[in-house]
């Protein structure tokens, strides 16, 4: 028990020293908030312990330095008079308030050697936060409103969209911000018109074309790109995506056969063990000895494999509708294989491995039509098309 207590005491001392060193390092390198975080975590429990005194002193120093740094930064930014600095000023005020609110629950913190409570200057920042937020909100709103009418590039509208969402976060329902967010999103979105062309000599099933162009089933989640397979007259499209099928190869229907001769030594009941005189062997307990009866069985196995395959080859092209230039092209290929195995046998099926037994009793099935084969290849084709769409980024 004494050894356990000693171990716990030693561990506590080592951990405490480690916390002191980490706090001291953060303080000396100017990482005041890191030093504060370490100190606060250490002081959550047993703050009156003697070993916590260095932590309290460093917390006091780190807080004072962080307070001076933030106040100096605010004074400089306000003196500069640039409204673009309002967001940084606002966030700094929030940081000042948050920092002191985290310290308040621990107060007072007493410094024994100095005979005083640690000094933490506390302010009410609420009015300054409100005033700065009002100025920031007005600035963001006016700036966004101006850019919505003057911006030319989609990247500018996307920046406006981010600013407006930030504005809606800090000041919900500010003026007509929500309507402006929708406008910025509309103007910043790339609209892509999608078409499919069949360059093969095979008729593509209508349902396959419908499935491939049904982008609602692709699970796409791109904020700034919208694909339309049914173009809308009211939308000025930026890009075109063309899915071109060049080859559809369908193999003939095939039935492959194979015949196997199987032989196996198996257990078939039991019999009494006989000695060299053909007399039954008796064990030490006077009982007749039984042994497995092993017999060799034979089986002829006939297996039939129905096989048919289809291969679809094409590419995907992206074009800029404003310049009519080809941006990128990606090959796509898909294969679907129909295979059905059935079998029968002659002889003792116990000679067959387990992997063959499953085909016994099955019968031949009708081959799928060419149209069905092409349609069945569509799921793989759809996955590859989705991969292209998901990874492609317009410049």
C-alpha positions as CSV (number, residue, x, y, z in Angstrom):
1,X,0.0,0.0,0.0
2,X,2.9,2.3,0.9
3,X,4.5,1.6,-2.4
4,X,1.3,2.4,-4.3
5,X,0.9,5.7,-2.5
6,X,4.6,6.6,-3.2
7,X,4.1,5.8,-6.9
8,X,1.0,7.9,-7.1
9,X,2.8,10.8,-5.3
10,X,5.8,10.5,-7.6
11,X,3.5,10.5,-10.7
12,X,1.6,13.5,-9.5
13,X,4.8,15.5,-8.9
14,X,6.2,14.6,-12.3
15,X,2.9,15.5,-14.0
16,X,2.8,18.8,-12.1
17,X,6.4,19.7,-13.0
18,X,5.6,18.9,-16.6
19,X,2.6,21.3,-16.6
20,X,4.7,24.0,-15.0
21,X,7.3,23.6,-17.7
22,X,4.8,23.6,-20.6
23,X,3.1,26.7,-19.2
24,X,6.4,28.5,-18.7
25,X,7.5,27.6,-22.2
26,X,4.3,28.9,-23.8
27,X,4.5,32.1,-21.7
28,X,8.2,32.8,-22.6
29,X,7.5,32.2,-26.4
30,X,4.5,34.6,-26.5
31,X,1.9,31.9,-26.8
32,X,-0.1,33.5,-24.0
33,X,-3.5,31.8,-24.8
34,X,-1.8,28.4,-24.8
35,X,-0.2,29.1,-21.5
36,X,-3.6,30.2,-20.2
37,X,-5.3,27.0,-21.5
38,X,-2.7,24.8,-19.8
39,X,-2.9,26.7,-16.5
40,X,-6.8,26.6,-16.5
41,X,-6.8,22.9,-17.2
42,X,-4.4,22.3,-14.3
43,X,-6.4,24.6,-11.9
44,X,-9.8,23.0,-12.4
45,X,-9.2,20.7,-9.4
46,X,-7.4,21.3,-6.1
47,X,-6.4,24.9,-6.9
48,X,-5.4,25.5,-3.3
49,X,-2.6,22.9,-3.4
50,X,0.9,24.3,-2.8
51,X,2.1,22.7,-6.0
52,X,-0.4,24.9,-8.0
53,X,1.2,28.2,-6.9
54,X,3.6,28.5,-9.8
55,X,0.7,27.8,-12.2
56,X,-1.4,30.6,-10.6
57,X,1.4,33.1,-10.9
58,X,2.1,32.2,-14.6
59,X,-1.7,32.4,-15.3
60,X,-1.7,35.9,-13.9
61,X,1.3,36.9,-16.1
62,X,0.0,35.2,-19.3
63,X,-3.5,36.9,-18.8
64,X,-1.9,40.4,-18.3
65,X,0.3,40.0,-21.4
66,X,-2.6,38.7,-23.5
67,X,-4.7,41.6,-22.4
68,X,-2.1,44.1,-23.3
69,X,-1.4,42.5,-26.6
70,X,-5.1,42.5,-27.6
71,X,-5.8,46.0,-26.4
72,X,-2.8,47.3,-28.3
73,X,-4.0,45.5,-31.5
74,X,-7.5,47.0,-31.2
75,X,-6.1,50.5,-30.6
76,X,-3.9,50.2,-33.7
77,X,-6.6,48.8,-35.9
78,X,-9.1,51.5,-34.8
79,X,-6.5,54.2,-35.4
80,X,-5.9,52.9,-38.9
81,X,-9.5,53.6,-39.6
82,X,-9.9,50.8,-42.3
83,X,-13.4,49.3,-42.1
84,X,-11.9,46.0,-43.4
85,X,-10.3,45.7,-39.9
86,X,-13.8,45.6,-38.2
87,X,-14.0,41.8,-38.3
88,X,-10.6,41.4,-36.6
89,X,-11.6,44.0,-34.0
90,X,-14.9,42.3,-33.4
91,X,-13.2,38.8,-33.0
92,X,-10.6,40.3,-30.6
93,X,-13.3,41.7,-28.4
94,X,-15.0,38.3,-28.4
95,X,-11.7,36.7,-27.5
96,X,-11.2,39.1,-24.6
97,X,-14.6,38.3,-23.2
98,X,-14.3,34.6,-23.7
99,X,-10.9,34.5,-21.9
100,X,-12.0,36.3,-18.8
101,X,-15.3,34.3,-18.7
102,X,-13.2,31.1,-18.5
103,X,-11.1,32.5,-15.6
104,X,-14.0,33.9,-13.6
105,X,-15.2,30.5,-12.2
106,X,-11.8,29.9,-10.6
107,X,-11.5,33.2,-8.8
108,X,-10.2,34.1,-6.3
109,X,-6.8,32.5,-6.8
110,X,-4.6,33.1,-3.8
111,X,-0.8,33.6,-3.9
112,X,0.5,32.4,-0.5
113,X,4.0,33.8,-0.6
114,X,2.8,37.3,-1.7
115,X,-0.2,37.2,0.6
116,X,-2.6,38.4,-2.1
117,X,-5.1,37.3,-4.6
118,X,-3.9,37.0,-8.2
119,X,-4.8,40.1,-10.2
120,X,-7.0,39.7,-13.2
121,X,-8.4,42.9,-14.8
122,X,-12.0,42.3,-15.8
123,X,-14.0,44.5,-18.1
124,X,-17.6,44.4,-19.5
125,X,-17.0,44.2,-23.2
126,X,-20.7,43.8,-24.2
127,X,-21.3,47.3,-25.5
128,X,-18.1,47.4,-27.4
129,X,-18.9,44.0,-29.0
130,X,-22.4,45.3,-29.9
131,X,-21.1,48.5,-31.4
132,X,-18.4,46.8,-33.4
133,X,-20.8,44.1,-34.6
134,X,-23.2,46.8,-35.8
135,X,-20.4,48.6,-37.7
136,X,-19.2,45.3,-39.1
137,X,-22.6,44.2,-40.2
138,X,-23.3,47.5,-42.0
139,X,-19.9,47.3,-43.7
140,X,-20.4,43.7,-44.8
141,X,-23.8,44.4,-46.1
142,X,-22.8,47.5,-48.1
143,X,-19.7,45.8,-49.5
144,X,-21.7,42.8,-50.6
145,X,-24.5,44.9,-52.1
146,X,-22.0,46.8,-54.2
147,X,-20.2,43.7,-55.3
148,X,-23.4,42.0,-56.3
149,X,-23.9,44.6,-59.0
150,X,-20.3,45.2,-60.0
151,X,-18.5,41.8,-59.7
152,X,-17.7,40.0,-62.9
153,X,-16.1,36.7,-61.8
154,X,-17.8,33.9,-60.2
155,X,-15.1,33.7,-57.5
156,X,-16.1,37.3,-56.5
157,X,-19.7,36.2,-56.0
158,X,-18.6,33.2,-54.0
159,X,-16.6,35.5,-51.7
160,X,-19.7,37.7,-51.3
161,X,-21.7,34.5,-50.5
162,X,-19.2,33.7,-47.7
163,X,-19.3,37.2,-46.3
164,X,-23.1,37.3,-46.3
165,X,-23.3,33.9,-44.5
166,X,-20.9,35.2,-41.9
167,X,-23.1,38.3,-41.6
168,X,-26.2,36.2,-41.2
169,X,-24.4,34.2,-38.5
170,X,-23.4,37.2,-36.4
171,X,-26.6,39.2,-37.1
172,X,-29.4,36.9,-38.2
173,X,-32.0,38.3,-40.6
174,X,-30.0,41.6,-41.1
175,X,-32.0,43.6,-43.6
176,X,-32.5,41.5,-46.8
177,X,-29.3,39.4,-46.3
178,X,-31.1,36.1,-47.0
179,X,-32.2,37.2,-50.4
180,X,-28.7,38.5,-51.2
181,X,-27.3,35.2,-50.2
182,X,-29.5,33.4,-52.7
183,X,-28.5,35.9,-55.4
184,X,-24.8,35.5,-54.6
185,X,-25.1,31.8,-54.8
186,X,-27.0,31.9,-58.1
187,X,-24.4,34.2,-59.6
188,X,-21.5,32.2,-58.3
189,X,-22.7,28.8,-59.5
190,X,-21.4,27.0,-62.5
191,X,-24.3,25.6,-64.5
192,X,-23.5,22.6,-66.7
193,X,-25.7,21.4,-69.6
194,X,-25.4,17.7,-70.0
195,X,-26.1,15.7,-73.2
196,X,-25.6,12.1,-74.3
197,X,-24.6,11.0,-77.8
198,X,-24.8,7.4,-79.1
199,X,-22.0,6.9,-81.7
200,X,-22.5,3.1,-81.7
201,X,-24.6,0.9,-83.9
202,X,-26.5,-0.4,-80.9
203,X,-29.7,1.2,-79.6
204,X,-29.3,2.4,-76.0
205,X,-32.3,1.5,-73.8
206,X,-34.2,4.6,-72.9
207,X,-34.2,3.7,-69.2
208,X,-30.4,3.5,-69.3
209,X,-30.1,7.0,-70.7
210,X,-32.6,8.2,-68.2
211,X,-30.7,6.6,-65.3
212,X,-27.3,8.0,-66.4
213,X,-28.7,11.5,-66.7
214,X,-30.7,11.4,-63.5
215,X,-28.2,13.4,-61.4
216,X,-30.5,13.4,-58.4
217,X,-29.5,9.8,-57.8
218,X,-25.8,10.5,-57.9
219,X,-25.6,12.0,-54.3
220,X,-23.6,15.0,-55.5
221,X,-23.0,17.6,-53.0
222,X,-21.2,20.5,-54.8
223,X,-22.2,23.9,-53.6
224,X,-21.0,25.7,-56.7
225,X,-21.7,23.3,-59.6
226,X,-25.2,22.3,-60.9
227,X,-25.7,19.7,-63.7
228,X,-28.9,19.8,-65.8
229,X,-29.8,17.1,-68.3
230,X,-33.0,19.1,-68.9
231,X,-31.8,22.6,-69.8
232,X,-33.8,25.5,-68.6
233,X,-34.3,28.6,-70.8
234,X,-33.9,31.0,-67.9
235,X,-30.4,29.8,-67.0
236,X,-27.3,31.0,-68.9
237,X,-25.2,27.8,-69.0
238,X,-21.4,28.1,-68.5
239,X,-20.2,24.7,-69.5
240,X,-21.4,21.6,-71.4
241,X,-20.7,18.0,-70.5
242,X,-21.1,15.5,-73.3
243,X,-21.3,11.8,-72.5
244,X,-20.4,10.0,-75.7
245,X,-20.8,6.2,-76.2
246,X,-18.5,5.0,-79.0
247,X,-18.6,1.2,-78.8
248,X,-21.0,-1.4,-77.4
249,X,-19.7,-4.9,-77.8
250,X,-21.9,-7.9,-76.9
251,X,-20.6,-11.4,-76.9
252,X,-22.6,-14.3,-78.3
253,X,-24.4,-16.6,-75.9
254,X,-22.1,-19.4,-74.9
255,X,-22.5,-22.6,-72.9
256,X,-19.2,-24.1,-71.7
257,X,-19.1,-27.7,-70.5
258,X,-16.6,-29.6,-68.4
259,X,-16.6,-33.2,-67.1
260,X,-14.8,-34.3,-64.0
261,X,-14.1,-37.8,-62.7
262,X,-14.1,-37.7,-58.9
263,X,-12.9,-40.4,-56.4
264,X,-12.8,-40.2,-52.7
265,X,-12.2,-42.5,-49.7
266,X,-15.1,-41.9,-47.2
267,X,-16.4,-43.2,-44.0
268,X,-19.4,-45.5,-44.4
269,X,-20.5,-46.8,-41.0
270,X,-18.4,-49.0,-38.8
271,X,-17.2,-52.6,-38.4
272,X,-15.5,-54.7,-35.8
273,X,-11.7,-54.8,-36.0
274,X,-10.3,-58.2,-37.0
275,X,-7.0,-59.7,-36.2
276,X,-4.8,-61.7,-38.6
277,X,-7.0,-64.8,-37.9
278,X,-10.1,-62.9,-38.8
279,X,-11.3,-62.9,-35.3
280,X,-12.8,-59.8,-33.5
281,X,-10.3,-57.9,-31.4
282,X,-11.2,-57.5,-27.7
283,X,-9.8,-54.5,-25.8
284,X,-8.6,-54.4,-22.1
285,X,-12.1,-53.9,-20.9
286,X,-13.3,-57.0,-22.7
287,X,-15.3,-55.0,-25.2
288,X,-15.2,-55.5,-29.0
289,X,-13.2,-52.9,-30.8
290,X,-15.1,-50.9,-33.5
291,X,-13.4,-49.0,-36.4
292,X,-14.7,-46.8,-39.2
293,X,-15.6,-48.6,-42.4
294,X,-13.9,-46.8,-45.2
295,X,-15.0,-47.2,-48.8
296,X,-14.0,-45.6,-52.1
297,X,-16.7,-43.9,-54.0
298,X,-16.8,-42.6,-57.6
299,X,-18.7,-39.9,-59.4
300,X,-18.9,-38.4,-62.8
301,X,-19.6,-34.6,-62.6
302,X,-21.0,-32.6,-65.6
303,X,-20.9,-28.9,-65.3
304,X,-22.4,-26.3,-67.7
305,X,-21.6,-22.5,-67.6
306,X,-23.8,-20.0,-69.4
307,X,-21.8,-17.0,-70.3
308,X,-22.5,-13.6,-72.0
309,X,-20.7,-10.3,-71.7
310,X,-21.1,-6.7,-72.8
311,X,-18.6,-4.0,-73.0
312,X,-19.4,-0.3,-73.3
313,X,-16.7,2.3,-74.3
314,X,-17.0,6.0,-74.5
315,X,-15.7,9.3,-73.1
316,X,-16.8,12.4,-71.3
317,X,-16.0,15.9,-72.6
318,X,-16.2,19.2,-70.9
319,X,-16.5,22.4,-73.0
320,X,-16.6,26.1,-72.1
321,X,-19.7,27.4,-73.7
322,X,-18.4,31.0,-73.8
323,X,-15.2,30.2,-75.6
324,X,-16.4,26.9,-77.3
325,X,-13.1,25.4,-76.2
326,X,-12.6,21.8,-75.1
327,X,-11.5,21.8,-71.5
328,X,-11.0,18.1,-70.7
329,X,-11.9,14.7,-71.9
330,X,-12.0,11.5,-69.9
331,X,-12.4,7.9,-71.2
332,X,-15.0,5.7,-69.6
333,X,-15.5,1.9,-70.0
334,X,-17.8,-0.5,-68.4
335,X,-18.3,-4.3,-68.6
336,X,-21.1,-6.5,-67.4
337,X,-20.8,-10.3,-67.4
338,X,-23.8,-12.7,-67.1
339,X,-22.7,-16.1,-65.8
340,X,-24.8,-19.0,-64.6
341,X,-23.5,-22.4,-63.6
342,X,-25.6,-25.6,-63.2
343,X,-24.6,-29.3,-63.0
344,X,-25.6,-32.9,-62.8
345,X,-23.8,-36.1,-61.9
346,X,-23.7,-39.8,-62.3
347,X,-22.5,-42.0,-59.5
348,X,-22.1,-41.3,-55.8
349,X,-22.2,-37.6,-55.2
350,X,-20.3,-38.1,-51.9
351,X,-17.2,-38.1,-54.0
352,X,-17.7,-34.4,-54.8
353,X,-16.2,-31.4,-53.0
354,X,-18.5,-29.0,-51.2
355,X,-17.8,-26.3,-53.8
356,X,-19.3,-28.5,-56.5
357,X,-22.4,-29.6,-54.6
358,X,-24.0,-26.2,-54.8
359,X,-24.5,-26.4,-58.5
360,X,-26.3,-29.7,-58.4
361,X,-30.1,-29.4,-58.9
362,X,-29.8,-26.1,-60.7
363,X,-31.2,-25.8,-64.2
364,X,-30.3,-23.6,-67.2
365,X,-31.9,-20.2,-67.3
366,X,-32.8,-17.9,-70.3
367,X,-30.0,-15.6,-71.4
368,X,-30.7,-11.9,-70.9
369,X,-31.4,-9.9,-74.0
370,X,-28.9,-7.6,-75.6
371,X,-30.9,-4.6,-74.4
372,X,-30.9,-6.0,-70.8
373,X,-27.1,-6.6,-71.0
374,X,-26.5,-3.0,-72.1
375,X,-28.8,-1.7,-69.3
376,X,-27.1,-3.9,-66.7
377,X,-23.7,-2.4,-67.6
378,X,-25.1,1.0,-66.7
379,X,-24.6,0.7,-63.0
380,X,-20.9,0.4,-63.4
381,X,-21.0,3.1,-66.0
382,X,-22.9,5.4,-63.7
383,X,-20.3,4.9,-60.9
384,X,-17.5,5.9,-63.2
385,X,-19.4,8.9,-64.5
386,X,-20.1,10.0,-60.9
387,X,-16.4,9.7,-60.1
388,X,-15.5,12.0,-63.0
389,X,-18.2,14.5,-62.0
390,X,-17.2,14.4,-58.3
391,X,-13.5,15.0,-59.0
392,X,-13.7,17.5,-61.8
393,X,-13.2,21.1,-60.9
394,X,-13.8,24.0,-63.3
395,X,-11.0,26.5,-63.3
